Amino acid sequence: MNKLLVALGLAATLSGITGAHLAAQQSPAAASYKRDVPARLLAQTKISEDSARTVALARVPGATVTALELEREGGRLIWSFDLTVAGKSGIEEVTVDAVTGKIVGVQHESH
């Protein structure tokens, strides 16, 4: 148990995500954002929605998820998050590879 806690603490430290930040994030069961996650695509993912959301939110500090889509784009299976930051205009679209967990794109979209 202690080794697991140390490993989790190290992982959170290395990724720059605190435990409080993780606890404050929305879970799919209580998602307060628009979700378009087709079951046929979900079955092909290796990275969970929770993990992908954590990666996307770490890329845009202080952001809130407003929409999520799981889709194929350019031959790649991706999680696409629309993020907003209070006090800033527009949306940051962060796409995360649903197989590798790596960010494949960040784009600012005006309203």
N, CA, C and O atoms as a Tinker XYZ file with bonds, in Angstrom:
   444  protein
     1  N      0.829000   -1.186000    0.000000    73     2
     2  CA     0.000000    0.000000    0.000000    64     1     3
     3  C      0.873000    1.250000    0.000000    63     2     4     5
     4  O      0.626000    2.176000   -0.772000    81     3
     5  N      1.905000    1.286000    0.867000    73     3     6
     6  CA     2.774000    2.461000    0.922000    64     5     7
     7  C      3.499000    2.682000   -0.391000    63     6     8     9
     8  O      3.660000    3.825000   -0.819000    81     7
     9  N      3.943000    1.603000   -1.047000    73     7    10
    10  CA     4.615000    1.745000   -2.337000    64     9    11
    11  C      3.671000    2.341000   -3.373000    63    10    12    13
    12  O      4.067000    3.177000   -4.185000    81    11
    13  N      2.405000    1.894000   -3.332000    73    11    14
    14  CA     1.406000    2.419000   -4.260000    64    13    15
    15  C      1.191000    3.904000   -4.020000    63    14    16    17
    16  O      1.134000    4.683000   -4.971000    81    15
    17  N      1.072000    4.303000   -2.763000    73    15    18
    18  CA     0.871000    5.714000   -2.445000    64    17    19
    19  C      2.063000    6.557000   -2.879000    63    18    20    21
    20  O      1.890000    7.662000   -3.394000    81    19
    21  N      3.264000    6.042000   -2.675000    73    19    22
    22  CA     4.463000    6.758000   -3.104000    64    21    23
    23  C      4.479000    6.894000   -4.621000    63    22    24    25
    24  O      4.783000    7.964000   -5.148000    81    23
    25  N      4.151000    5.813000   -5.320000    73    23    26
    26  CA     4.122000    5.847000   -6.786000    64    25    27
    27  C      3.075000    6.833000   -7.288000    63    26    28    29
    28  O      3.332000    7.586000   -8.228000    81    27
    29  N      1.894000    6.834000   -6.665000    73    27    30
    30  CA     0.850000    7.767000   -7.079000    64    29    31
    31  C      1.269000    9.208000   -6.795000    63    30    32    33
    32  O      1.031000   10.098000   -7.612000    81    31
    33  N      1.886000    9.436000   -5.651000    73    31    34
    34  CA     2.356000   10.775000   -5.310000    64    33    35
    35  C      3.421000   11.251000   -6.278000    63    34    36    37
    36  O      3.417000   12.409000   -6.693000    81    35
    37  N      4.334000   10.361000   -6.638000    73    35    38
    38  CA     5.390000   10.702000   -7.584000    64    37    39
    39  C      4.797000   11.013000   -8.950000    63    38    40    41
    40  O      5.203000   11.973000   -9.605000    81    39
    41  N      3.842000   10.204000   -9.378000    73    39    42
    42  CA     3.213000   10.433000  -10.683000    64    41    43
    43  C      2.500000   11.781000  -10.702000    63    42    44    45
    44  O      2.587000   12.518000  -11.685000    81    43
    45  N      1.795000   12.106000   -9.618000    73    43    46
    46  CA     1.093000   13.386000   -9.559000    64    45    47
    47  C      2.087000   14.543000   -9.546000    63    46    48    49
    48  O      1.857000   15.574000  -10.177000    81    47
    49  N      3.181000   14.367000   -8.832000    73    47    50
    50  CA     4.197000   15.415000   -8.777000    64    49    51
    51  C      4.833000   15.617000  -10.141000    63    50    52    53
    52  O      5.005000   16.752000  -10.586000    81    51
    53  N      5.181000   14.528000  -10.805000    73    51    54
    54  CA     5.829000   14.623000  -12.112000    64    53    55
    55  C      4.914000   15.258000  -13.149000    63    54    56    57
    56  O      5.384000   15.978000  -14.030000    81    55
    57  N      3.635000   15.004000  -13.058000    73    55    58
    58  CA     2.714000   15.554000  -14.050000    64    57    59
    59  C      2.226000   16.942000  -13.668000    63    58    60    61
    60  O      1.523000   17.591000  -14.442000    81    59
    61  N      2.596000   17.400000  -12.473000    73    59    62
    62  CA     2.209000   18.739000  -12.059000    64    61    63
    63  C      0.764000   18.837000  -11.626000    63    62    64    65
    64  O      0.191000   19.926000  -11.608000    81    63
    65  N      0.173000   17.714000  -11.280000    73    63    66
    66  CA    -1.226000   17.681000  -10.889000    64    65    67
    67  C     -1.291000   17.326000   -9.411000    63    66    68    69
    68  O     -0.742000   16.305000   -8.997000    81    67
    69  N     -1.948000   18.148000   -8.619000    73    67    70
    70  CA    -2.069000   17.858000   -7.199000    64    69    71
    71  C     -3.278000   16.976000   -6.938000    63    70    72    73
    72  O     -4.183000   16.892000   -7.768000    81    71
    73  N     -3.291000   16.327000   -5.801000    73    71    74
    74  CA    -4.428000   15.501000   -5.416000    64    73    75
    75  C     -5.711000   16.304000   -5.368000    63    74    76    77
    76  O     -6.765000   15.819000   -5.777000    81    75
    77  N     -5.632000   17.529000   -4.871000    73    75    78
    78  CA    -6.819000   18.380000   -4.796000    64    77    79
    79  C     -7.349000   18.684000   -6.191000    63    78    80    81
    80  O     -8.561000   18.716000   -6.408000    81    79
    81  N     -6.438000   18.909000   -7.137000    73    79    82
    82  CA    -6.840000   19.190000   -8.512000    64    81    83
    83  C     -7.563000   17.979000   -9.095000    63    82    84    85
    84  O     -8.587000   18.119000   -9.764000    81    83
    85  N     -7.020000   16.790000   -8.835000    73    83    86
    86  CA    -7.652000   15.574000   -9.342000    64    85    87
    87  C     -9.038000   15.394000   -8.747000    63    86    88    89
    88  O     -9.978000   15.037000   -9.456000    81    87
    89  N     -9.171000   15.640000   -7.446000    73    87    90
    90  CA   -10.452000   15.458000   -6.777000    64    89    91
    91  C    -11.493000   16.449000   -7.276000    63    90    92    93
    92  O    -12.688000   16.152000   -7.270000    81    91
    93  N    -11.045000   17.628000   -7.709000    73    91    94
    94  CA   -11.969000   18.672000   -8.145000    64    93    95
    95  C    -12.489000   18.450000   -9.558000    63    94    96    97
    96  O    -13.430000   19.123000   -9.980000    81    95
    97  N    -11.901000   17.531000  -10.288000    73    95    98
    98  CA   -12.311000   17.322000  -11.672000    64    97    99
    99  C    -13.632000   16.573000  -11.753000    63    98   100   101
   100  O    -14.004000   15.828000  -10.846000    81    99
   101  N    -14.327000   16.787000  -12.858000    73    99   102
   102  CA   -15.609000   16.154000  -13.079000    64   101   103
   103  C    -15.405000   14.691000  -13.466000    63   102   104   105
   104  O    -14.445000   14.353000  -14.160000    81   103
   105  N    -16.307000   13.834000  -13.015000    73   103   106
   106  CA   -16.241000   12.429000  -13.416000    64   105   107
   107  C    -17.321000   12.167000  -14.450000    63   106   108   109
   108  O    -18.346000   12.848000  -14.459000    81   107
   109  N    -17.102000   11.171000  -15.338000    73   107   110
   110  CA   -18.101000   10.899000  -16.369000    64   109   111
   111  C    -19.480000   10.593000  -15.792000    63   110   112   113
   112  O    -20.495000   10.956000  -16.387000    81   111
   113  N    -19.525000    9.927000  -14.633000    73   111   114
   114  CA   -20.809000    9.572000  -14.031000    64   113   115
   115  C    -21.611000   10.826000  -13.668000    63   114   116   117
   116  O    -22.841000   10.815000  -13.695000    81   115
   117  N    -20.903000   11.901000  -13.330000    73   115   118
   118  CA   -21.562000   13.141000  -12.935000    64   117   119
   119  C    -21.184000   14.268000  -13.894000    63   118   120   121
   120  O    -21.114000   15.432000  -13.500000    81   119
   121  N    -20.944000   13.916000  -15.142000    73   119   122
   122  CA   -20.482000   14.896000  -16.127000    64   121   123
   123  C    -21.504000   16.017000  -16.269000    63   122   124   125
   124  O    -22.695000   15.777000  -16.465000    81   123
   125  N    -21.014000   17.235000  -16.165000    73   123   126
   126  CA   -21.881000   18.392000  -16.335000    64   125   127
   127  C    -21.598000   19.062000  -17.669000    63   126   128   129
   128  O    -21.894000   20.241000  -17.860000    81   127
   129  N    -21.027000   18.303000  -18.585000    73   127   130
   130  CA   -20.710000   18.824000  -19.904000    64   129   131
   131  C    -21.312000   17.910000  -20.963000    63   130   132   133
   132  O    -21.648000   16.754000  -20.702000    81   131
   133  N    -21.436000   18.461000  -22.161000    73   131   134
   134  CA   -21.986000   17.705000  -23.291000    64   133   135
   135  C    -20.995000   16.602000  -23.668000    63   134   136   137
   136  O    -19.803000   16.864000  -23.828000    81   135
   137  N    -21.487000   15.370000  -23.810000    73   135   138
   138  CA   -20.633000   14.236000  -24.155000    64   137   139
   139  C    -21.174000   13.543000  -25.404000    63   138   140   141
   140  O    -22.367000   13.258000  -25.505000    81   139
   141  N    -20.286000   13.281000  -26.343000    73   139   142
   142  CA   -20.615000   12.488000  -27.528000    64   141   143
   143  C    -19.571000   11.372000  -27.589000    63   142   144   145
   144  O    -18.501000   11.535000  -28.173000    81   143
   145  N    -19.904000   10.238000  -26.975000    73   143   146
   146  CA   -18.967000    9.123000  -26.846000    64   145   147
   147  C    -19.637000    7.849000  -27.363000    63   146   148   149
   148  O    -20.270000    7.123000  -26.597000    81   147
   149  N    -19.496000    7.576000  -28.669000    73   147   150
   150  CA   -20.117000    6.375000  -29.243000    64   149   151
   151  C    -19.509000    5.093000  -28.651000    63   150   152   153
   152  O    -18.288000    4.969000  -28.551000    81   151
   153  N    -20.356000    4.160000  -28.268000    73   151   154
   154  CA   -19.915000    2.899000  -27.655000    64   153   155
   155  C    -18.960000    2.130000  -28.570000    63   154   156   157
   156  O    -18.012000    1.508000  -28.090000    81   155
   157  N    -19.202000    2.167000  -29.881000    73   155   158
   158  CA   -18.338000    1.424000  -30.809000    64   157   159
   159  C    -16.905000    1.965000  -30.805000    63   158   160   161
   160  O    -15.956000    1.205000  -31.000000    81   159
   161  N    -16.744000    3.269000  -30.585000    73   159   162
   162  CA   -15.411000    3.860000  -30.499000    64   161   163
   163  C    -14.816000    3.693000  -29.101000    63   162   164   165
   164  O    -13.615000    3.466000  -28.954000    81   163
   165  N    -15.662000    3.805000  -28.079000    73   163   166
   166  CA   -15.187000    3.660000  -26.708000    64   165   167
   167  C    -14.515000    2.303000  -26.496000    63   166   168   169
   168  O    -13.535000    2.197000  -25.759000    81   167
   169  N    -15.042000    1.284000  -27.138000    73   167   170
   170  CA   -14.483000   -0.063000  -27.021000    64   169   171
   171  C    -13.066000   -0.156000  -27.593000    63   170   172   173
   172  O    -12.340000   -1.102000  -27.288000    81   171
   173  N    -12.669000    0.812000  -28.416000    73   171   174
   174  CA   -11.348000    0.789000  -29.054000    64   173   175
   175  C    -10.301000    1.627000  -28.317000    63   174   176   177
   176  O     -9.130000    1.626000  -28.697000    81   175
   177  N    -10.713000    2.341000  -27.269000    73   175   178
   178  CA    -9.769000    3.209000  -26.562000    64   177   179
   179  C     -8.880000    2.417000  -25.615000    63   178   180   181
   180  O     -9.274000    1.365000  -25.111000    81   179
   181  N     -7.691000    2.927000  -25.382000    73   179   182
   182  CA    -6.788000    2.381000  -24.367000    64   181   183
   183  C     -6.639000    3.384000  -23.222000    63   182   184   185
   184  O     -6.226000    3.020000  -22.121000    81   183
   185  N     -6.977000    4.644000  -23.487000    73   183   186
   186  CA    -6.909000    5.716000  -22.498000    64   185   187
   187  C     -8.339000    6.078000  -22.104000    63   186   188   189
   188  O     -9.162000    6.396000  -22.962000    81   187
   189  N     -8.630000    6.028000  -20.809000    73   187   190
   190  CA    -9.978000    6.316000  -20.330000    64   189   191
   191  C    -10.321000    7.795000  -20.485000    63   190   192   193
   192  O     -9.440000    8.641000  -20.636000    81   191
   193  N    -11.598000    8.081000  -20.445000    73   191   194
   194  CA   -12.050000    9.475000  -20.486000    64   193   195
   195  C    -11.455000   10.249000  -19.311000    63   194   196   197
   196  O    -10.999000   11.379000  -19.482000    81   195
   197  N    -11.457000    9.652000  -18.125000    73   195   198
   198  CA   -10.887000   10.316000  -16.947000    64   197   199
   199  C     -9.421000   10.688000  -17.168000    63   198   200   201
   200  O     -9.010000   11.812000  -16.880000    81   199
   201  N     -8.639000    9.743000  -17.677000    73   199   202
   202  CA    -7.213000   10.001000  -17.902000    64   201   203
   203  C     -7.005000   11.072000  -18.971000    63   202   204   205
   204  O     -6.169000   11.961000  -18.813000    81   203
   205  N     -7.761000   10.982000  -20.047000    73   203   206
   206  CA    -7.632000   11.967000  -21.122000    64   205   207
   207  C     -8.033000   13.354000  -20.632000    63   206   208   209
   208  O     -7.394000   14.347000  -20.981000    81   207
   209  N     -9.092000   13.425000  -19.823000    73   207   210
   210  CA    -9.541000   14.708000  -19.282000    64   209   211
   211  C     -8.458000   15.311000  -18.377000    63   210   212   213
   212  O     -8.215000   16.518000  -18.413000    81   211
   213  N     -7.815000   14.472000  -17.573000    73   211   214
   214  CA    -6.734000   14.938000  -16.703000    64   213   215
   215  C     -5.601000   15.544000  -17.523000    63   214   216   217
   216  O     -5.057000   16.588000  -17.163000    81   215
   217  N     -5.247000   14.885000  -18.627000    73   215   218
   218  CA    -4.188000   15.386000  -19.517000    64   217   219
   219  C     -4.609000   16.728000  -20.128000    63   218   220   221
   220  O     -3.822000   17.674000  -20.152000    81   219
   221  N     -5.844000   16.807000  -20.619000    73   219   222
   222  CA    -6.327000   18.034000  -21.260000    64   221   223
   223  C     -6.380000   19.197000  -20.268000    63   222   224   225
   224  O     -5.969000   20.311000  -20.593000    81   223
   225  N     -6.884000   18.940000  -19.063000    73   223   226
   226  CA    -6.990000   20.003000  -18.065000    64   225   227
   227  C     -5.618000   20.456000  -17.568000    63   226   228   229
   228  O     -5.445000   21.620000  -17.205000    81   227
   229  N     -4.654000   19.559000  -17.549000    73   227   230
   230  CA    -3.292000   19.935000  -17.154000    64   229   231
   231  C     -2.674000   20.871000  -18.193000    63   230   232   233
   232  O     -1.832000   21.705000  -17.860000    81   231
   233  N     -3.094000   20.730000  -19.445000    73   231   234
   234  CA    -2.558000   21.561000  -20.544000    64   233   235
   235  C     -3.098000   22.983000  -20.494000    63   234   236   237
   236  O     -2.439000   23.922000  -20.943000    81   235
   237  N     -4.325000   23.141000  -19.936000    73   235   238
   238  CA    -4.963000   24.460000  -19.848000    64   237   239
   239  C     -5.364000   24.686000  -18.388000    63   238   240   241
   240  O     -6.506000   24.424000  -18.012000    81   239
   241  N     -4.432000   25.170000  -17.566000    73   239   242
   242  CA    -4.706000   25.362000  -16.142000    64   241   243
   243  C     -5.911000   26.264000  -15.892000    63   242   244   245
   244  O     -6.091000   27.275000  -16.571000    81   243
   245  N     -6.726000   25.892000  -14.920000    73   243   246
   246  CA    -7.891000   26.676000  -14.551000    64   245   247
   247  C     -9.086000   26.486000  -15.457000    63   246   248   249
   248  O    -10.087000   27.189000  -15.319000    81   247
   249  N     -8.998000   25.541000  -16.389000    73   247   250
   250  CA   -10.074000   25.335000  -17.368000    64   249   251
   251  C    -11.175000   24.435000  -16.818000    63   250   252   253
   252  O    -10.988000   23.691000  -15.855000    81   251
   253  N    -12.318000   24.537000  -17.466000    73   251   254
   254  CA   -13.473000   23.687000  -17.197000    64   253   255
   255  C    -13.882000   23.039000  -18.508000    63   254   256   257
   256  O    -13.888000   23.693000  -19.551000    81   255
   257  N    -14.224000   21.763000  -18.461000    73   255   258
   258  CA   -14.686000   21.061000  -19.655000    64   257   259
   259  C    -16.123000   21.478000  -19.944000    63   258   260   261
   260  O    -16.981000   21.420000  -19.063000    81   259
   261  N    -16.382000   21.898000  -21.177000    73   259   262
   262  CA   -17.746000   22.241000  -21.582000    64   261   263
   263  C    -18.322000   21.204000  -22.543000    63   262   264   265
   264  O    -19.540000   21.063000  -22.647000    81   263
   265  N    -17.446000   20.474000  -23.249000    73   263   266
   266  CA   -17.916000   19.448000  -24.178000    64   265   267
   267  C    -16.799000   18.446000  -24.439000    63   266   268   269
   268  O    -15.614000   18.767000  -24.351000    81   267
   269  N    -17.210000   17.233000  -24.761000    73   267   270
   270  CA   -16.273000   16.156000  -25.053000    64   269   271
   271  C    -16.816000   15.339000  -26.203000    63   270   272   273
   272  O    -18.013000   15.067000  -26.289000    81   271
   273  N    -15.907000   14.950000  -27.090000    73   271   274
   274  CA   -16.289000   14.085000  -28.203000    64   273   275
   275  C    -15.192000   13.049000  -28.402000    63   274   276   277
   276  O    -14.005000   13.376000  -28.388000    81   275
   277  N    -15.595000   11.807000  -28.586000    73   275   278
   278  CA   -14.671000   10.742000  -28.969000    64   277   279
   279  C    -14.910000   10.506000  -30.449000    63   278   280   281
   280  O    -16.025000   10.198000  -30.868000    81   279
   281  N    -13.840000   10.654000  -31.246000    73   279   282
   282  CA   -14.020000   10.576000  -32.699000    64   281   283
   283  C    -12.757000   10.071000  -33.388000    63   282   284   285
   284  O    -11.680000   10.015000  -32.794000    81   283
   285  N    -12.918000    9.713000  -34.638000    73   283   286
   286  CA   -11.767000    9.395000  -35.504000    64   285   287
   287  C    -11.498000   10.634000  -36.325000    63   286   288   289
   288  O    -12.390000   11.185000  -36.970000    81   287
   289  N    -10.248000   11.061000  -36.287000    73   287   290
   290  CA    -9.853000   12.243000  -37.048000    64   289   291
   291  C     -8.466000   11.988000  -37.617000    63   290   292   293
   292  O     -7.525000   11.700000  -36.877000    81   291
   293  N     -8.347000   12.094000  -38.927000    73   291   294
   294  CA    -7.061000   11.850000  -39.568000    64   293   295
   295  C     -6.544000   10.441000  -39.326000    63   294   296   297
   296  O     -5.336000   10.229000  -39.220000    81   295
   297  N     -7.460000    9.475000  -39.238000    73   295   298
   298  CA    -7.068000    8.088000  -39.012000    64   297   299
   299  C     -6.723000    7.767000  -37.570000    63   298   300   301
   300  O     -6.325000    6.644000  -37.260000    81   299
   301  N     -6.870000    8.743000  -36.685000    73   299   302
   302  CA    -6.495000    8.590000  -35.277000    64   301   303
   303  C     -7.753000    8.653000  -34.405000    63   302   304   305
   304  O     -8.646000    9.459000  -34.667000    81   303
   305  N     -7.829000    7.819000  -33.386000    73   303   306
   306  CA    -8.926000    7.850000  -32.425000    64   305   307
   307  C     -8.557000    8.871000  -31.355000    63   306   308   309
   308  O     -7.532000    8.733000  -30.687000    81   307
   309  N     -9.396000    9.903000  -31.192000    73   307   310
   310  CA    -9.054000   10.978000  -30.260000    64   309   311
   311  C    -10.214000   11.343000  -29.325000    63   310   312   313
   312  O    -11.392000   11.212000  -29.658000    81   311
   313  N     -9.818000   11.802000  -28.157000    73   311   314
   314  CA   -10.720000   12.482000  -27.240000    64   313   315
   315  C    -10.556000   13.970000  -27.560000    63   314   316   317
   316  O     -9.438000   14.483000  -27.545000    81   315
   317  N    -11.652000   14.662000  -27.846000    73   315   318
   318  CA   -11.609000   16.088000  -28.159000    64   317   319
   319  C    -12.372000   16.848000  -27.072000    63   318   320   321
   320  O    -13.580000   16.674000  -26.911000    81   319
   321  N    -11.647000   17.696000  -26.325000    73   319   322
   322  CA   -12.229000   18.446000  -25.223000    64   321   323
   323  C    -12.342000   19.915000  -25.582000    63   322   324   325
   324  O    -11.391000   20.515000  -26.083000    81   323
   325  N    -13.514000   20.497000  -25.324000    73   323   326
   326  CA   -13.693000   21.943000  -25.407000    64   325   327
   327  C    -13.568000   22.458000  -23.984000    63   326   328   329
   328  O    -14.321000   22.059000  -23.095000    81   327
   329  N    -12.604000   23.353000  -23.781000    73   327   330
   330  CA   -12.322000   23.879000  -22.450000    64   329   331
   331  C    -12.514000   25.386000  -22.427000    63   330   332   333
   332  O    -12.167000   26.075000  -23.387000    81   331
   333  N    -13.066000   25.901000  -21.335000    73   331   334
   334  CA   -13.182000   27.341000  -21.150000    64   333   335
   335  C    -12.445000   27.722000  -19.873000    63   334   336   337
   336  O    -12.330000   26.932000  -18.935000    81   335
   337  N    -11.950000   28.957000  -19.866000    73   335   338
   338  CA   -11.281000   29.506000  -18.697000    64   337   339
   339  C    -12.023000   30.779000  -18.322000    63   338   340   341
   340  O    -12.220000   31.656000  -19.163000    81   339
   341  N    -12.436000   30.882000  -17.063000    73   339   342
   342  CA   -13.160000   32.060000  -16.591000    64   341   343
   343  C    -12.344000   33.317000  -16.873000    63   342   344   345
   344  O    -11.145000   33.372000  -16.599000    81   343
   345  N    -13.019000   34.325000  -17.427000    73   343   346
   346  CA   -12.357000   35.593000  -17.715000    64   345   347
   347  C    -11.654000   35.642000  -19.059000    63   346   348   349
   348  O    -11.145000   36.693000  -19.449000    81   347
   349  N    -11.616000   34.525000  -19.773000    73   347   350
   350  CA   -10.981000   34.499000  -21.094000    64   349   351
   351  C    -12.036000   34.161000  -22.139000    63   350   352   353
   352  O    -12.923000   33.343000  -21.896000    81   351
   353  N    -11.936000   34.794000  -23.295000    73   351   354
   354  CA   -12.913000   34.533000  -24.350000    64   353   355
   355  C    -12.525000   33.301000  -25.157000    63   354   356   357
   356  O    -11.360000   32.908000  -25.210000    81   355
   357  N    -13.518000   32.714000  -25.771000    73   355   358
   358  CA   -13.282000   31.576000  -26.656000    64   357   359
   359  C    -13.133000   30.258000  -25.931000    63   358   360   361
   360  O    -13.329000   30.151000  -24.721000    81   359
   361  N    -12.780000   29.265000  -26.718000    73   359   362
   362  CA   -12.649000   27.883000  -26.250000    64   361   363
   363  C    -11.293000   27.353000  -26.669000    63   362   364   365
   364  O    -10.824000   27.616000  -27.776000    81   363
   365  N    -10.671000   26.607000  -25.780000    73   363   366
   366  CA    -9.459000   25.872000  -26.132000    64   365   367
   367  C     -9.901000   24.450000  -26.453000    63   366   368   369
   368  O    -10.494000   23.771000  -25.614000    81   367
   369  N     -9.611000   24.008000  -27.662000    73   367   370
   370  CA    -9.903000   22.620000  -28.018000    64   369   371
   371  C     -8.601000   21.840000  -27.857000    63   370   372   373
   372  O     -7.605000   22.113000  -28.527000    81   371
   373  N     -8.634000   20.868000  -26.958000    73   371   374
   374  CA    -7.469000   20.029000  -26.717000    64   373   375
   375  C     -7.839000   18.614000  -27.144000    63   374   376   377
   376  O     -8.827000   18.050000  -26.674000    81   375
   377  N     -7.031000   18.046000  -28.044000    73   375   378
   378  CA    -7.272000   16.682000  -28.493000    64   377   379
   379  C     -6.186000   15.772000  -27.941000    63   378   380   381
   380  O     -4.995000   16.082000  -27.980000    81   379
   381  N     -6.651000   14.626000  -27.422000    73   379   382
   382  CA    -5.772000   13.654000  -26.790000    64   381   383
   383  C     -5.935000   12.320000  -27.509000    63   382   384   385
   384  O     -7.057000   11.849000  -27.698000    81   383
   385  N     -4.832000   11.716000  -27.906000    73   383   386
   386  CA    -4.858000   10.419000  -28.571000    64   385   387
   387  C     -5.461000    9.398000  -27.607000    63   386   388   389
   388  O     -4.965000    9.240000  -26.492000    81   387
   389  N     -6.516000    8.708000  -28.017000    73   387   390
   390  CA    -7.232000    7.759000  -27.160000    64   389   391
   391  C     -6.510000    6.426000  -27.021000    63   390   392   393
   392  O     -6.964000    5.549000  -26.287000    81   391
   393  N     -5.391000    6.266000  -27.718000    73   391   394
   394  CA    -4.591000    5.041000  -27.616000    64   393   395
   395  C     -3.311000    5.298000  -26.823000    63   394   396   397
   396  O     -2.916000    4.470000  -26.002000    81   395
   397  N     -2.661000    6.441000  -27.061000    73   395   398
   398  CA    -1.383000    6.716000  -26.403000    64   397   399
   399  C     -1.493000    7.670000  -25.212000    63   398   400   401
   400  O     -0.633000    7.654000  -24.332000    81   399
   401  N     -2.541000    8.501000  -25.173000    73   399   402
   402  CA    -2.697000    9.476000  -24.098000    64   401   403
   403  C     -1.926000   10.760000  -24.329000    63   402   404   405
   404  O     -1.895000   11.627000  -23.455000    81   403
   405  N     -1.303000   10.899000  -25.490000    73   403   406
   406  CA    -0.530000   12.106000  -25.788000    64   405   407
   407  C     -1.424000   13.174000  -26.408000    63   406   408   409
   408  O     -2.365000   12.870000  -27.141000    81   407
   409  N     -1.111000   14.432000  -26.098000    73   407   410
   410  CA    -1.828000   15.547000  -26.705000    64   409   411
   411  C     -1.412000   15.619000  -28.175000    63   410   412   413
   412  O     -0.225000   15.640000  -28.499000    81   411
   413  N     -2.412000   15.656000  -29.054000    73   411   414
   414  CA    -2.105000   15.721000  -30.489000    64   413   415
   415  C     -2.476000   17.081000  -31.083000    63   414   416   417
   416  O     -2.163000   17.366000  -32.239000    81   415
   417  N     -3.144000   17.918000  -30.283000    73   415   418
   418  CA    -3.468000   19.241000  -30.790000    64   417   419
   419  C     -4.075000   20.126000  -29.727000    63   418   420   421
   420  O     -4.777000   19.659000  -28.830000    81   419
   421  N     -3.794000   21.416000  -29.839000    73   419   422
   422  CA    -4.407000   22.449000  -29.003000    64   421   423
   423  C     -4.721000   23.611000  -29.937000    63   422   424   425
   424  O     -3.844000   24.124000  -30.631000    81   423
   425  N     -5.974000   24.010000  -29.940000    73   423   426
   426  CA    -6.389000   25.074000  -30.849000    64   425   427
   427  C     -7.341000   26.007000  -30.134000    63   426   428   429
   428  O     -8.270000   25.553000  -29.464000    81   427
   429  N     -7.121000   27.319000  -30.268000    73   427   430
   430  CA    -8.021000   28.309000  -29.688000    64   429   431
   431  C     -9.115000   28.610000  -30.708000    63   430   432   433
   432  O     -8.837000   28.878000  -31.877000    81   431
   433  N    -10.366000   28.561000  -30.243000    73   431   434
   434  CA   -11.498000   28.862000  -31.106000    64   433   435
   435  C    -12.246000   30.048000  -30.520000    63   434   436   437
   436  O    -12.594000   30.041000  -29.339000    81   435
   437  N    -12.496000   31.074000  -31.339000    73   435   438
   438  CA   -13.271000   32.242000  -30.890000    64   437   439
   439  C    -14.733000   31.901000  -30.886000    63   438   440   441
   440  O    -15.174000   31.008000  -31.610000    81   439
   441  N    -15.495000   32.614000  -30.068000    73   439   442
   442  CA   -16.959000   32.403000  -30.023000    64   441   443
   443  C    -17.611000   33.008000  -31.220000    63   442   444
   444  O    -18.831000   32.934000  -31.361000    81   443
